[in-house]
Structure formats: C-alpha cells, structure tokens
Amino acid sequence: MKDLGKEKVFNVASELLDHNAAVRGDKVAVYCGEEKATYRSVLENVNRFANVLKELGVKAGDRVMIVLPDSPMFIYAFLGSIKYGAWPIPVNTMLNEEDYRYMLENSQAKVLVTWSQSKASPVRPEHFCYKLLDDNEFITLMDNASTEAEAHPAREDDIAFWLYSSGSTGKPKGVPHKHIDMIHSADNYGTGVLGIREDDICFSVSKLFFAYGLGNGLHIPFRHGASTVLLSSPPSPEAVMETVVTFRPTIFFGVPTQYNSVLKRMNGSGPDDFRSIRLCLSAGEALPPEIFRKWQEKTGLEILDGIGSTEALHIFISNMAGDVRPGTSGRVVPGYEAKIVDDLGNELPPGEAGHLVISGRSITPGYWMRPDDNAEKFIPGGWFKTGDMYTQEDGYFTYQGRGDDMLKVGGIWVSPVEIENTLIQHDAVNEAAVVGHEIEGLSKAFGYISLNENYRDKAADESLKDEILQFVNGRLPKYKSLRSVFFIDELPKTATGKIQRFRLRK
Ligand code: 3UK
C-alpha cells in the first residue's frame, strides 16, 4: 500500500529553518563565543553554503565531509548540504590522518570542509574534488554567494546525512539517516523527555559531530524554536563552567566523564552557578549512581541518564524528570519500542539479562555497504539489535555491558584492537589485549601484555611499564589513551586463537 504522506516533498533543512526565520527571524538561534547568529542569518548562511556547493558542481547525493569545531559554520555546512540535497558527514575532530583517509575513501566524499591546520586537511584521495577551508578563500565564496536557495525536493525517507560509528572490527561504519529522523527524535525526546520550549537555551558539552551532540545542539533546539550555545574549544571543566555562567543555559547535556570532571573542579562554586539550568541530561555510557548523587548534592539538580546510539540518531530509553531511578537508563521514550531477547530472539521475562533490541522511525535504514553487519543487526520485523546487554524491571531498563569487546571511554567508542596494534609496535611487547575496567564507576582502557623473550626478566620493572605507556599514549589521540598496563605470562585465547578479552575484564 502506498503511503501518500511519504510522497510529499520534505527537506529537513527547510523544516528546521523556514518557519523559525519567518516567525522569530531576529531571535538568536546560536551563541558561540562572541558570535551570535539569528534564525534569519542562519537561514541566509545555510543558503549561501548550498549555493557554494552548486557553484562547485556538487550533485545531490554527493558526500560532504565536515571536520569542524562546534561553530555556526558547522551548522551552515551541515544544513546547507542537506538543503542542497548533498549528504553531509560530520566527523570527530580529534582523529588522525589515517582515520580521515579511511572515511573519505569509504564515503567517496566529494567535498571536505575543515580548517588548514586540521589533520584531515592533508588528505587528498583521488575521487575527491574540493577542500573548503574555514580560514581562507572559502570565506570569500560564502560572502559572494546568494542568501536565497531552493531546497532539494527530497522525501521524508530519503537520505539526508551520514554519521560514522565504530564497529567491533574497529573500522568505522557509515550510518545514513533520513530527513525525517531528526524530526522524529526531536519530537520524541525533545518533547517527551525534555519538555523543551521556545525559551530554552541548550548547551551540549558533547560536540555536534556525535549523534548525541547533534541532537542536543542542533535539531532538537531548532525544531522547537529554542536557542543553542556552542563551545568551539575542547570542553575543559573550566570552559564548561565559564560557558554556563556566561550564557545561562536552561538545559545542560554531557556524558558521565564530563559531569565527573566538572564535579572535581567545582570547589568554591555551587548551586548558584547552575541556577539557570532546569534539566541535566547524560548519555553515551551508563551514569554511575555516585555521580548522580554528588551532582545533586552540589547543584541541587537531577541528571537524567538515557541510552541512545548513532544508529537510532538519539536517545530511545531515558529517565524522566521527577521519576529517576539512579543506576538505570530509565524507560522507553514515547515513539520507540524496546525489548530484551535471548540469543534466538525470544523475549525474556523481567529481570533476565539479554540483548536489547529497539524499533522506531529514526533508526538508520542500514549501514553503508556493510551487508554482513546489516544482516546481523537488523532483525526482520523492524527491530534493531543495539549490541548491548540489558535487564528490565517495572519498565526500567538497566545496562549490563556490551555484547562485544568495544570499549566506551568518556562516552566515545574505543576499539581495543587499535590500541593493541599500537602496543605491539613496542620492542618489548609480544602480544597485547586491551579491555575496559571501571575506575570510580567509569570505564577506562587497560592493557594486558605478554613480553618478548629477551624482556621476560623485566616483568617486575615499573619503568618498563611507564615506557610502554608513554609509547602507546604518545601515538594515539588522548581519548584512546591507556590508564595503565599489566604484564602477564600469556593471553587467554580460544581454541581458534582468538583473544578472550572478556576473561581479562573479570
Ligand atoms: C552505549 C550507553 C549505557 C551503548 C548516543 C545518545 O552514545 C551514543 O551513540 P554511540 O553510537 O554509542 C551507542 C552505545 O553506547 N550507551 C549510550 N548511552 C548509554 N550505555 N547507558 C547509557 N546511557 O552501548 C550504546 O549501544 O556512540 C547517545 C544519543 C545519541 C547517541 N548516538
């Protein structure tokens, strides 16, 4: 049966901007340092960006990779690409050249928007046409472009943008999202959990290149005519506190590690600094009850923990204001369904741990060119397997751990394999396995190492441990750094020779 509603022209960039520009054009949509952008000027700059793509000969469906700090330009490039019908792909700004090369190749991006000093900037794959640098002639192109543009006549279920998500093989997977996905998550979570209103000011410590940050800092506030505060610099606790005091946000989003580091710097400051905030949200990894308690003690505010994913675009299970069960991820967000199943897909009774599967309209139609992953993760009947183990009681869902070996550190996926591969580059290292252990309730990466023959007598040597730590941490981005290493005689393995990381976790 044909759903005529879905045949309607629907471009989410227009959906998020046209009405706002018409009814609240002079309202500040984006605060960023000294810069303020009204809804009207956001629309104009989004149109300029769309026109720049047109001038470059970019076609609808071409990929536009965005490696930019949180800034108004990020939003112009992102929504401008969508308006034009190209597919923007915001990517983590903290990666190294090789990561960018992989994603540029994998996505066959035609355009890269970044700045000259970024590690993405030197990459030049063959297919690639244009590099737009936020610190040179690109600015002139923007200045000279028209402030009016026609929206690409997309449909609700057409692809609008991609994100990248790390997989268990360690190679990031392209996650396409549809035009309607942003509206769906902004309505479900924005209304159902945040109760967001026009006069709210959102501040997301998590950056826009995460699905979490993108919703918090862009499509949720824009969908509801609210405002967003962007912090371009890395979110040190000092910068976070200063941003809160300067811009007086009403809704505050972070991952548990960020709450923890703000808590540790909060000496002297107290409820007063946070008095503008009416809601605090957390996602990315489970929020330890201890952090919930300390935060409430210091600020008087509850933190609402919720689980989301890149594939679902945003949060699908969450605690609600006035109904928090610390240590749980809360209840299903209206608009989604969730159940816990055994290995065969049978639903389990309350209290039993199993695989969390979800359904809802904002879920990706499938990974880009990953048929095996798609076959594994998308279950007939419209269910998506999150890869997480959960229990459920009285409708409250509790996280039990990952079904695979990926680590979440600071809310970001870290592949053990990548760190292991760096570890074994050290002369002393024979084999290595990396697992997460909890420190004060938060997951950190630890390395287990068997030493090469000629280093075996150094097994008790603390300075060798330090040397290896410095070696590996100096070669990887900071968020992938190891907390410490342990020497063991031999790594636990299966009969087929696969490292059994779960045995080291215990
Ligand atoms: C884990 C959690 C326990 C879980 C995300 C909010 O984190 C996000 O997306 P990712 O694709 O990772 C998804 C995975 O992260 N996770 C996330 N939140 C929680 N585990 N408690 C939580 N509250 O393993 C999940 O499968 O990076 C979070 C909104 C959008 C997002 N993309």
Residues whose N, C-alpha, C, O or C-beta is under 5 A from the ligand:
A	BS01	3UK	S165 A211 Y212 S282 A283 G284 E285 A286 D305 G306 I307 G308 S309 T310 E311 L313 H314 I315 S329 T386 D388 Y399 G411
